[in-house]
């Protein structure tokens, strides 16, 4: 029996995903700047003060 012909067909390999995928010259995705520890502590303290007033 030829087992290579049984089961699901193999997916296409090394084919581009579409016309817009990784197009040359496209702008790179940028991640937003990370919050510094000082900014985080200041935001947490402001939130704690806001909760105390309520």
Secondary structure, 3 states (H helix, E strand, C coil): CCHHHCCCCCCCCCCCCCCCCCCCCCCCCCCCCCCCHHHHHHHHHHHHHHHHHC
